[in-house]
Amino acid sequence: MRIGSMKRPERVAVIGVGILGSSVGWNLTRHGVKMVFIDAGQPGEGVTNWSFSWVNASNKTVRKSYFDLNVASMAAYQELGSIIGPVSWWHPRGHLRWADDPAAETKLLKTAELLADWDYRVEVRTGAEVRRLLEPALAVPDEVPVVFYPDEAWVHGRHLVSRLVSLSVAGAEHRFGAAVRDIGTRTDGAVRTVVLSDGSRLDVDMVVNAAGPSASHVAGLVGRHLPMRWEPGAVTRIDCAQVPVHRPMHAPHIEIRPDGNASVVLHSREIDALIDTGEDPAELARLLHESARRVVPDLGNSRITQTRISNRPIPADGFPSVGAVPSVPGYYEAVTHSGITLGPVIGRLLAAEILSGTSDEMLADFRPERFIP
Ligand SMILES: Cc1cc2nc3c(=O)[nH]c(=O)nc-3n(C[C@H](O)[C@H](O)[C@H](O)COP(=O)(O)OP(=O)(O)OC[C@H]3O[C@@H](n4cnc5c(N)ncnc54)[C@H](O)[C@@H]3O)c2cc1C
């Protein structure tokens, strides 16, 4: 579908350098586009660094087109690894999930069946097999069914962003530690300048709003209303001398994944539900640690080091908002939850849209225009 001009951009500003902004920017610099990477803080230190960071499509069965987009991004990760080298950011060792009550277990197995019908690789193991073959440190009952998704992964978001930004260095300008305060437009409404909090003004002919949870505010700078949800999540890092797990897992009441050689990340939707009650983050971290120790007793020797509460960048209907906004020529959005999974495919498709003026069919259900009143 044609949605804009085919005029090649002179200079594009990416506003926000998390997984989304770095992926779009890296794809554009590969095609020789002059880029300015702008971040109010430092690259990769927003939600991208405070995510459970599980790359998957198994949790995306709510709409087939959304599932397909996530599957495409899992393939895009393989391609990205072959281009930029996997190094420390890519951990493709699958994902485990099990339940501790009959209703949740039935739902889990039904989803696994549906995914198998959609040609998604899934294996159902017993707890005893998982301990013997995959995760010896788990306190999972012998007979409980455990669903294993071998093609899923986790990503070290901050490392990946650093790599993409450093590989974009030719032809790219970096403005870190300065927030975009204003976006100037021409009389015809087209984007012309961005003004930063350090007072500088940059001439650009396109901007990509990749400001994560602040995307609604940035959209407001061009007079656009992008409705977003309030859905905060708490993530805790714990240090341990030896990391006792090898892959991300959704155990009952707790999600656990490795985070490098000496750290583990914990998250739980049940604990997230306490955030709006005003519970102290230190108490949330303690509860996460307690749940994790029940599943992996070796985590008893670990120490809580950092906890952060972040809002998920979720457009109001729960789906990504990606592409041009025709009423503001030169303004594009790359705003989504599950951005760790979706970063590579959105980066590739949005860069192609900016360069060709044509949007990919895969993004048809996720266009920004659906939020225009
Ligand atoms: C608890 C939790 C668990 C999650 N788990 C998963 C998961 O398992 N799998 C998955 O795929 N996704 C998960 N997500 C979602 C995923 O982390 C996000 O979708 C993704 O990280 C968003 O990346 P981003 O680049 O859009 O945002 P960010 O990483 O937040 O980057 C946005 C950047 O914009 C900058 N910025 C903001 N305003 C301005 C401004 N005015 N000017 C300049 N810069 C600005 C910020 O400083 C920031 O660096 C989770 C999220 C949370 C909160």
The ligand as an SDF file (V2000), in Angstrom:
LIG
                    3D

 53 58  0  0  0  0  0  0  0  0999 V2000
    7.9080   -5.5760   33.1240 C   0  0  0  0  0  0  0  0  0  0  0  0
    8.0330   -5.6720   31.6360 C   0  0  0  0  0  0  0  0  0  0  0  0
    8.2570   -6.9090   31.0400 C   0  0  0  0  0  0  0  0  0  0  0  0
    8.3610   -6.9960   29.6550 C   0  0  0  0  0  0  0  0  0  0  0  0
    8.6220   -8.2120   29.0970 N   0  0  0  0  0  0  0  0  0  0  0  0
    8.7610   -8.3240   27.7660 C   0  0  0  0  0  0  0  0  0  0  0  0
    9.1040   -9.5830   27.1850 C   0  0  0  0  0  0  0  0  0  0  0  0
    9.3180  -10.5750   27.8950 O   0  0  0  0  0  0  0  0  0  0  0  0
    9.2360   -9.6560   25.8380 N   0  0  0  0  0  0  0  0  0  0  0  0
    9.0330   -8.5670   25.0330 C   0  0  0  0  0  0  0  0  0  0  0  0
    9.1450   -8.7030   23.8100 O   0  0  0  0  0  0  0  0  0  0  0  0
    8.7230   -7.3630   25.5580 N   0  0  0  0  0  0  0  0  0  0  0  0
    8.5880   -7.2150   26.9000 C   0  0  0  0  0  0  0  0  0  0  0  0
    8.3030   -6.0020   27.4460 N   0  0  0  0  0  0  0  0  0  0  0  0
    8.0900   -4.8590   26.5530 C   0  0  0  0  0  0  0  0  0  0  0  0
    9.4000   -4.3280   26.0010 C   0  0  0  0  0  0  0  0  0  0  0  0
   10.3620   -4.2530   27.0210 O   0  0  0  0  0  0  0  0  0  0  0  0
    9.1630   -2.9630   25.3810 C   0  0  0  0  0  0  0  0  0  0  0  0
    8.1160   -3.0500   24.4120 O   0  0  0  0  0  0  0  0  0  0  0  0
   10.4030   -2.4270   24.6710 C   0  0  0  0  0  0  0  0  0  0  0  0
   11.5440   -2.4870   25.4970 O   0  0  0  0  0  0  0  0  0  0  0  0
   10.1380   -0.9890   24.2470 C   0  0  0  0  0  0  0  0  0  0  0  0
   11.2930   -0.4830   23.6340 O   0  0  0  0  0  0  0  0  0  0  0  0
   11.3170    1.0120   23.1650 P   0  0  0  0  0  0  0  0  0  0  0  0
   12.5600    1.1840   22.3850 O   0  0  0  0  0  0  0  0  0  0  0  0
   10.0140    1.3600   22.5270 O   0  0  0  0  0  0  0  0  0  0  0  0
   11.3040    1.8520   24.5460 O   0  0  0  0  0  0  0  0  0  0  0  0
   12.5130    2.2560   25.5110 P   0  0  0  0  0  0  0  0  0  0  0  0
   13.4900    1.1850   25.6680 O   0  0  0  0  0  0  0  0  0  0  0  0
   11.8730    2.8090   26.7660 O   0  0  0  0  0  0  0  0  0  0  0  0
   13.2170    3.4280   24.7190 O   0  0  0  0  0  0  0  0  0  0  0  0
   12.5930    4.6890   24.5850 C   0  0  0  0  0  0  0  0  0  0  0  0
   13.6670    5.7560   24.7650 C   0  0  0  0  0  0  0  0  0  0  0  0
   13.0620    7.0270   24.4960 O   0  0  0  0  0  0  0  0  0  0  0  0
   13.7310    7.9900   25.2740 C   0  0  0  0  0  0  0  0  0  0  0  0
   12.8550    9.1640   25.3230 N   0  0  0  0  0  0  0  0  0  0  0  0
   11.6360    9.2960   25.8890 C   0  0  0  0  0  0  0  0  0  0  0  0
   11.1480   10.5470   25.6940 N   0  0  0  0  0  0  0  0  0  0  0  0
   12.0940   11.2110   24.9580 C   0  0  0  0  0  0  0  0  0  0  0  0
   12.1820   12.5340   24.4350 C   0  0  0  0  0  0  0  0  0  0  0  0
   11.1980   13.4480   24.6030 N   0  0  0  0  0  0  0  0  0  0  0  0
   13.2920   12.8760   23.7600 N   0  0  0  0  0  0  0  0  0  0  0  0
   14.3080   11.9810   23.5690 C   0  0  0  0  0  0  0  0  0  0  0  0
   14.2670   10.7170   24.0510 N   0  0  0  0  0  0  0  0  0  0  0  0
   13.1730   10.3370   24.7270 C   0  0  0  0  0  0  0  0  0  0  0  0
   13.9300    7.3000   26.6120 C   0  0  0  0  0  0  0  0  0  0  0  0
   15.0050    7.8820   27.3200 O   0  0  0  0  0  0  0  0  0  0  0  0
   14.2160    5.8510   26.1900 C   0  0  0  0  0  0  0  0  0  0  0  0
   15.6040    5.5570   26.1570 O   0  0  0  0  0  0  0  0  0  0  0  0
    8.2260   -5.8480   28.8430 C   0  0  0  0  0  0  0  0  0  0  0  0
    8.0390   -4.6000   29.4360 C   0  0  0  0  0  0  0  0  0  0  0  0
    7.9520   -4.5110   30.8230 C   0  0  0  0  0  0  0  0  0  0  0  0
    7.7730   -3.1650   31.4600 C   0  0  0  0  0  0  0  0  0  0  0  0
  1  2  1  0
  2  3  1  0
  2 52  2  0
  3  4  2  0
  4  5  1  0
  4 50  1  0
  5  6  2  0
  6  7  1  0
  6 13  1  0
  7  8  2  0
  7  9  1  0
  9 10  1  0
 10 11  2  0
 10 12  1  0
 12 13  2  0
 13 14  1  0
 14 15  1  0
 14 50  1  0
 15 16  1  0
 16 17  1  0
 16 18  1  0
 18 19  1  0
 18 20  1  0
 20 21  1  0
 20 22  1  0
 22 23  1  0
 23 24  1  0
 24 25  2  0
 24 26  1  0
 24 27  1  0
 27 28  1  0
 28 29  2  0
 28 30  1  0
 28 31  1  0
 31 32  1  0
 32 33  1  0
 33 34  1  0
 33 48  1  0
 34 35  1  0
 35 36  1  0
 35 46  1  0
 36 37  1  0
 36 45  1  0
 37 38  2  0
 38 39  1  0
 39 40  1  0
 39 45  2  0
 40 41  1  0
 40 42  2  0
 42 43  1  0
 43 44  2  0
 44 45  1  0
 46 47  1  0
 46 48  1  0
 48 49  1  0
 50 51  2  0
 51 52  1  0
 52 53  1  0
M  END
$$$$
